[in-house]
Amino acid sequence: MAADRRIVIENCAIATVDANDTEYASGYVVVAGNRIESLGAGTAPKGLENVARRIDASGHLVTPGLVNTHHHFYQWITRGLATDHNLFDWLVALYPVWARIDERMVRAAAQGSLAVMARGGVTTAMDHHYVFPRGSGDLSGAIIGAARDMGVRFTLARGSMDRSEKDGGLPPDFAVETLDGALAATEETVRQHHDSSFDAMTQVAVAPCSPFSVSTDLLRDGAQLARRLGVRLHTHGSETVEEEKFCHELFGMGPTDYFESTGWLGEDVWMAHCVHMNDSDIAAFARTGTGVAHCPSSNARLAAGIARVPDMLAAGVPVGLGVDGTASNESGELHTELRNALLINRLGPHREAALNARQALRLGTYGGAQVLGRAAETGSLEPGKLADLVLWRLDTVAHASIADPVTALVFGAAAPVTASFVDGRQIVEDGRLLTADEDAIARSTRDEAQRLARIAAQG
């Protein structure tokens, strides 16, 4: 939309998720071009020029768009497998399948992953893709293209693995890269696709997979590469007790100390899961500004444990929410993670106030933007920020009897999305995508899942 054209949203409850958690029981938001121009209580200012559209949002809550901080899109076509496994057994069962993905499969899987997130209120997505079988095509390009077509803001965490079965790792030999090959391909992806501008739709991070699937050299050199290129760093960390045992046996230290020894703590780093963190680990993350992608449904699905999110927040650790790959969170939806994060972190005696509804909403919005390094641009509703926002309908039978709209959104059933805007452009209307054919995506993901299953069965 042209910079001088305006959209006016009125008569809605608003949760800004700004530094003061400012809320309005009935207010307005004015969008000009791709920015939030103004917002407040009551009705919009009179005399606004070039108003292209007015939306009566009665019965709705307007929030910042949700920000997903950890995902593996390719797993969309391997959902429902290895459903009763812990992490390591799950990986052993699925790596032989994943090692046979190709560009067509990855594009379909990315479309499926993005479609479900976008229609559920996600405006900023990310994908940690680390499986690059030889001869599989331009997988990074396929993922980025799918996000561009869907119209969501996007970070590709260009992953890598160089520790295969022959080196004591889990992936098949032909599914990993060499150290030099991984670094070169990652640098090329950054140079080709990363946009550092304020309103960037595509950014790239350097993202070796995990301590047990990459060499120490790849971690250390990857960190140096990211800082030379001025991009962020992402990996898995402290997900299971088995990982902690692995690090102690192989490196003589726990995961956090190992990461710090390889340059992997800092304000430009975020890690997925961080379930098994002791007090000193949390203090190290807080001291260095290292972020965390909390994935409650996946952690429960794989019986990995409960991350100490309340303790992290109290210490000042940046924390966002992640769907994680849909082979360990088959719903693929981030808005359900608001509720799951709150409920799971209350498990245990006398934890009824461990997290509240507004903290959960902050995890899914501003916290996610902070973790991705984009809190200056998105994650809260404030004048001058990018127009990434969602209208949640709360006047149906599912929510109408809950007086507080934020409580309704977080504690209640998944709320319908009447409209979702990214960069000032509407991408969802009444729960349906405006930027893609959902039925066509459903068919292509089914077909590609079946094709992958056939190829994997042939060995």
Rosetta blueprint (number, residue, H / E / L):
1 M L
2 A L
3 A L
4 D L
5 R L
6 R E
7 I E
8 V E
9 I E
10 E E
11 N E
12 C E
13 A E
14 I E
15 A E
16 T L
17 V L
18 D L
19 A L
20 N L
21 D L
22 T L
23 E E
24 Y E
25 A E
26 S E
27 G E
28 Y E
29 V E
30 V E
31 V E
32 A E
33 G L
34 N L
35 R E
36 I E
37 E E
38 S E
39 L E
40 G E
41 A E
42 G L
43 T L
44 A L
45 P L
46 K L
47 G L
48 L L
49 E L
50 N L
51 V E
52 A E
53 R E
54 R E
55 I E
56 D E
57 A L
58 S L
59 G L
60 H E
61 L E
62 V E
63 T E
64 P E
65 G L
66 L E
67 V E
68 N E
69 T L
70 H L
71 H L
72 H L
73 F H
74 Y H
75 Q H
76 W H
77 I H
78 T H
79 R L
80 G L
81 L L
82 A L
83 T L
84 D L
85 H L
86 N L
87 L H
88 F H
89 D H
90 W H
91 L H
92 V H
93 A H
94 L H
95 Y H
96 P H
97 V H
98 W H
99 A L
100 R L
101 I L
102 D L
103 E H
104 R H
105 M H
106 V H
107 R H
108 A H
109 A H
110 A H
111 Q H
112 G H
113 S H
114 L H
115 A H
116 V H
117 M H
118 A H
119 R H
120 G L
121 G L
122 V E
123 T E
124 T E
125 A E
126 M E
127 D E
128 H E
129 H E
130 Y L
131 V L
132 F L
133 P L
134 R L
135 G L
136 S L
137 G L
138 D L
139 L H
140 S H
141 G H
142 A H
143 I H
144 I H
145 G H
146 A H
147 A H
148 R H
149 D H
150 M H
151 G L
152 V L
153 R E
154 F E
155 T E
156 L E
157 A E
158 R E
159 G E
160 S E
161 M L
162 D L
163 R L
164 S L
165 E H
166 K H
167 D H
168 G L
169 G L
170 L L
171 P L
172 P L
173 D H
174 F H
175 A H
176 V L
177 E L
178 T L
179 L H
180 D H
181 G H
182 A H
183 L H
184 A H
185 A H
186 T H
187 E H
188 E H
189 T H
190 V H
191 R H
192 Q H
193 H H
194 H L
195 D L
196 S L
197 S L
198 F L
199 D L
200 A L
201 M L
202 T E
203 Q E
204 V E
205 A E
206 V E
207 A E
208 P E
209 C L
210 S L
211 P L
212 F L
213 S L
214 V L
215 S L
216 T H
217 D H
218 L H
219 L H
220 R H
221 D H
222 G H
223 A H
224 Q H
225 L H
226 A H
227 R H
228 R H
229 L H
230 G L
231 V L
232 R L
233 L E
234 H E
235 T E
236 H E
237 G E
238 S L
239 E L
240 T L
241 V H
242 E H
243 E H
244 E H
245 K H
246 F H
247 C H
248 H H
249 E H
250 L H
251 F H
252 G L
253 M L
254 G L
255 P H
256 T H
257 D H
258 Y H
259 F H
260 E H
261 S H
262 T L
263 G L
264 W L
265 L L
266 G L
267 E L
268 D L
269 V E
270 W E
271 M E
272 A E
273 H E
274 C L
275 V L
276 H L
277 M L
278 N L
279 D H
280 S H
281 D H
282 I H
283 A H
284 A H
285 F H
286 A H
287 R H
288 T H
289 G L
290 T L
291 G E
292 V E
293 A E
294 H E
295 C L
296 P H
297 S H
298 S H
299 N H
300 A H
301 R H
302 L L
303 A L
304 A L
305 G L
306 I L
307 A L
308 R L
309 V H
310 P H
311 D H
312 M H
313 L H
314 A H
315 A H
316 G L
317 V L
318 P L
319 V E
320 G E
321 L E
322 G L
323 V L
324 D L
325 G L
326 T L
327 A L
328 S L
329 N L
330 E L
331 S L
332 G L
333 E L
334 L L
335 H H
336 T H
337 E H
338 L H
339 R H
340 N H
341 A H
342 L H
343 L H
344 I H
345 N L
346 R L
347 L L
348 G L
349 P L
350 H L
351 R L
352 E L
353 A L
354 A L
355 L L
356 N L
357 A H
358 R H
359 Q H
360 A H
361 L H
362 R H
363 L H
364 G H
365 T H
366 Y H
367 G H
368 G H
369 A H
370 Q H
371 V H
372 L L
373 G L
374 R L
375 A L
376 A L
377 E L
378 T L
379 G L
380 S L
381 L L
382 E L
383 P L
384 G L
385 K L
386 L E
387 A L
388 D L
389 L E
390 V E
391 L E
392 W E
393 R E
394 L L
395 D L
396 T L
397 V L
398 A L
399 H L
400 A L
401 S L
402 I L
403 A L
404 D L
405 P H
406 V H
407 T H
408 A H
409 L H
410 V H
411 F H
412 G L
413 A L
414 A L
415 A L
416 P L
417 V E
418 T E
419 A E
420 S E
421 F E
422 V E
423 D L
424 G L
425 R E
426 Q E
427 I E
428 V E
429 E E
430 D L
431 G L
432 R E
433 L E
434 L L
435 T L
436 A L
437 D L
438 E H
439 D H
440 A H
441 I H
442 A H
443 R H
444 S H
445 T H
446 R H
447 D H
448 E H
449 A H
450 Q H
451 R H
452 L H
453 A H
454 R H
455 I H
456 A H
457 A H
458 Q L
459 G L
